[in-house]
Amino acid sequence: MQMIWLACLPFSLWQYCGWAMLPIAGLISFVLLGIEEIGVYIEEPFSLLPLESLCKKLVNRINGKSLGFHQVHIYQVVLFDSVGNA
């Protein structure tokens, strides 16, 4: 709907502005389409970011840290049991 309005804008401005309607229509189109594009980015800001790969890296790091914690914990239990039995 906005594109139809912008396409008709030069015809409606011709009567009042003459040849000056070309830069005026261009400026109005630039501003309105820029606002439209900003609205698209605001609606879905995370489509630009690689969130899936970032989340996978974080999950792998967290799993690696927790796996390391369990291995250290098991090693400590085995070590203390062997010291206590000796």
PyRosetta script that sets phi, psi and omega in degrees:
from pyrosetta import init, pose_from_sequence

init()
pose = pose_from_sequence("MQMIWLACLPFSLWQYCGWAMLPIAGLISFVLLGIEEIGVYIEEPFSLLPLESLCKKLVNRINGKSLGFHQVHIYQVVLFDSVGNA")
pose.set_psi(1, -39.1)
pose.set_omega(1, 179.9)
pose.set_phi(2, -65.0)
pose.set_psi(2, -38.2)
pose.set_omega(2, -179.5)
pose.set_phi(3, -66.5)
pose.set_psi(3, -36.2)
pose.set_omega(3, 177.0)
pose.set_phi(4, -65.0)
pose.set_psi(4, -43.0)
pose.set_omega(4, 178.8)
pose.set_phi(5, -62.3)
pose.set_psi(5, -43.5)
pose.set_omega(5, 179.7)
pose.set_phi(6, -67.4)
pose.set_psi(6, -32.0)
pose.set_omega(6, 177.5)
pose.set_phi(7, -69.9)
pose.set_psi(7, -31.6)
pose.set_omega(7, 179.7)
pose.set_phi(8, -85.8)
pose.set_psi(8, -14.7)
pose.set_omega(8, -176.0)
pose.set_phi(9, -58.2)
pose.set_psi(9, -46.3)
pose.set_omega(9, -179.7)
pose.set_phi(10, -60.9)
pose.set_psi(10, -34.7)
pose.set_omega(10, 179.8)
pose.set_phi(11, -68.1)
pose.set_psi(11, -35.9)
pose.set_omega(11, 179.2)
pose.set_phi(12, -77.9)
pose.set_psi(12, -27.5)
pose.set_omega(12, 179.2)
pose.set_phi(13, -82.6)
pose.set_psi(13, -19.1)
pose.set_omega(13, -175.4)
pose.set_phi(14, -57.6)
pose.set_psi(14, -41.0)
pose.set_omega(14, -177.1)
pose.set_phi(15, -63.5)
pose.set_psi(15, -34.9)
pose.set_omega(15, -174.8)
pose.set_phi(16, -96.8)
pose.set_psi(16, -31.9)
pose.set_omega(16, -171.2)
pose.set_phi(17, -112.7)
pose.set_psi(17, -19.0)
pose.set_omega(17, -176.7)
pose.set_phi(18, 67.8)
pose.set_psi(18, -135.1)
pose.set_omega(18, -178.4)
pose.set_phi(19, -71.8)
pose.set_psi(19, -14.1)
pose.set_omega(19, 177.1)
pose.set_phi(20, -70.4)
pose.set_psi(20, -11.1)
pose.set_omega(20, -179.3)
pose.set_phi(21, -68.1)
pose.set_psi(21, -23.2)
pose.set_omega(21, 179.9)
pose.set_phi(22, -63.0)
pose.set_psi(22, -55.1)
pose.set_omega(22, 178.3)
pose.set_phi(23, -68.5)
pose.set_psi(23, -32.3)
pose.set_omega(23, 179.1)
pose.set_phi(24, -65.3)
pose.set_psi(24, -46.3)
pose.set_omega(24, 178.8)
pose.set_phi(25, -64.7)
pose.set_psi(25, -38.2)
pose.set_omega(25, 177.4)
pose.set_phi(26, -63.9)
pose.set_psi(26, -43.5)
pose.set_omega(26, 179.1)
pose.set_phi(27, -65.1)
pose.set_psi(27, -45.0)
pose.set_omega(27, 178.6)
pose.set_phi(28, -62.7)
pose.set_psi(28, -41.5)
pose.set_omega(28, 178.4)
pose.set_phi(29, -63.9)
pose.set_psi(29, -43.5)
pose.set_omega(29, -180.0)
pose.set_phi(30, -60.4)
pose.set_psi(30, -45.1)
pose.set_omega(30, -178.5)
pose.set_phi(31, -66.1)
pose.set_psi(31, -48.1)
pose.set_omega(31, -176.7)
pose.set_phi(32, -67.6)
pose.set_psi(32, -40.4)
pose.set_omega(32, 178.2)
pose.set_phi(33, -71.0)
pose.set_psi(33, -30.6)
pose.set_omega(33, 174.5)
pose.set_phi(34, -65.6)
pose.set_psi(34, -41.7)
pose.set_omega(34, 176.8)
pose.set_phi(35, -63.9)
pose.set_psi(35, -39.4)
pose.set_omega(35, 177.7)
pose.set_phi(36, -61.7)
pose.set_psi(36, -43.4)
pose.set_omega(36, -179.1)
pose.set_phi(37, -67.6)
pose.set_psi(37, -38.5)
pose.set_omega(37, 176.2)
pose.set_phi(38, -62.0)
pose.set_psi(38, -40.2)
pose.set_omega(38, 177.6)
pose.set_phi(39, -61.9)
pose.set_psi(39, -38.4)
pose.set_omega(39, 177.9)
pose.set_phi(40, -64.7)
pose.set_psi(40, -43.1)
pose.set_omega(40, 179.0)
pose.set_phi(41, -65.7)
pose.set_psi(41, -37.0)
pose.set_omega(41, 179.9)
pose.set_phi(42, -68.8)
pose.set_psi(42, -36.8)
pose.set_omega(42, -179.6)
pose.set_phi(43, -65.3)
pose.set_psi(43, -37.3)
pose.set_omega(43, -175.8)
pose.set_phi(44, -138.2)
pose.set_psi(44, 74.2)
pose.set_omega(44, -174.4)
pose.set_phi(45, -72.9)
pose.set_psi(45, -21.1)
pose.set_omega(45, -173.7)
pose.set_phi(46, -89.9)
pose.set_psi(46, -1.1)
pose.set_omega(46, 176.8)
pose.set_phi(47, -71.4)
pose.set_psi(47, -19.8)
pose.set_omega(47, -179.9)
pose.set_phi(48, -85.2)
pose.set_psi(48, -19.5)
pose.set_omega(48, -176.2)
pose.set_phi(49, -96.6)
pose.set_psi(49, 143.7)
pose.set_omega(49, 178.3)
pose.set_phi(50, -81.2)
pose.set_psi(50, 67.7)
pose.set_omega(50, -173.4)
pose.set_phi(51, -69.9)
pose.set_psi(51, -33.6)
pose.set_omega(51, -178.3)
pose.set_phi(52, -64.4)
pose.set_psi(52, -45.1)
pose.set_omega(52, 179.8)
pose.set_phi(53, -68.0)
pose.set_psi(53, -36.6)
pose.set_omega(53, 177.5)
pose.set_phi(54, -63.6)
pose.set_psi(54, -43.9)
pose.set_omega(54, 179.4)
pose.set_phi(55, -65.5)
pose.set_psi(55, -39.1)
pose.set_omega(55, 178.2)
pose.set_phi(56, -63.8)
pose.set_psi(56, -41.1)
pose.set_omega(56, 177.8)
pose.set_phi(57, -63.3)
pose.set_psi(57, -42.6)
pose.set_omega(57, 179.7)
pose.set_phi(58, -64.5)
pose.set_psi(58, -42.6)
pose.set_omega(58, 178.7)
pose.set_phi(59, -62.1)
pose.set_psi(59, -43.2)
pose.set_omega(59, 178.7)
pose.set_phi(60, -63.2)
pose.set_psi(60, -41.4)
pose.set_omega(60, 179.3)
pose.set_phi(61, -67.4)
pose.set_psi(61, -41.6)
pose.set_omega(61, 179.3)
pose.set_phi(62, -65.1)
pose.set_psi(62, -44.0)
pose.set_omega(62, 177.9)
pose.set_phi(63, -62.7)
pose.set_psi(63, -38.7)
pose.set_omega(63, 178.4)
pose.set_phi(64, -65.5)
pose.set_psi(64, -41.1)
pose.set_omega(64, 179.0)
pose.set_phi(65, -66.9)
pose.set_psi(65, -44.1)
pose.set_omega(65, -178.6)
pose.set_phi(66, -68.6)
pose.set_psi(66, -35.3)
pose.set_omega(66, 176.9)
pose.set_phi(67, -64.5)
pose.set_psi(67, -41.6)
pose.set_omega(67, 177.3)
pose.set_phi(68, -63.6)
pose.set_psi(68, -38.3)
pose.set_omega(68, 178.4)
pose.set_phi(69, -63.2)
pose.set_psi(69, -44.3)
pose.set_omega(69, -180.0)
pose.set_phi(70, -65.1)
pose.set_psi(70, -39.1)
pose.set_omega(70, 179.2)
pose.set_phi(71, -64.6)
pose.set_psi(71, -42.4)
pose.set_omega(71, 178.7)
pose.set_phi(72, -65.7)
pose.set_psi(72, -42.0)
pose.set_omega(72, -179.6)
pose.set_phi(73, -62.7)
pose.set_psi(73, -45.2)
pose.set_omega(73, 179.1)
pose.set_phi(74, -63.8)
pose.set_psi(74, -41.0)
pose.set_omega(74, 179.4)
pose.set_phi(75, -62.4)
pose.set_psi(75, -40.7)
pose.set_omega(75, 179.3)
pose.set_phi(76, -66.2)
pose.set_psi(76, -41.2)
pose.set_omega(76, 179.4)
pose.set_phi(77, -63.4)
pose.set_psi(77, -45.8)
pose.set_omega(77, 179.6)
pose.set_phi(78, -63.3)
pose.set_psi(78, -42.2)
pose.set_omega(78, -179.0)
pose.set_phi(79, -64.3)
pose.set_psi(79, -46.6)
pose.set_omega(79, -178.8)
pose.set_phi(80, -68.6)
pose.set_psi(80, -34.9)
pose.set_omega(80, 176.8)
pose.set_phi(81, -65.6)
pose.set_psi(81, -40.5)
pose.set_omega(81, -179.3)
pose.set_phi(82, -71.4)
pose.set_psi(82, -32.8)
pose.set_omega(82, 177.7)
pose.set_phi(83, -72.0)
pose.set_psi(83, -39.7)
pose.set_omega(83, -179.4)
pose.set_phi(84, -67.6)
pose.set_psi(84, -35.6)
pose.set_omega(84, 179.6)
pose.set_phi(85, -77.0)
pose.set_psi(85, -21.4)
pose.set_omega(85, -176.2)
pose.set_phi(86, -80.6)
pose.dump_pdb("model.pdb")
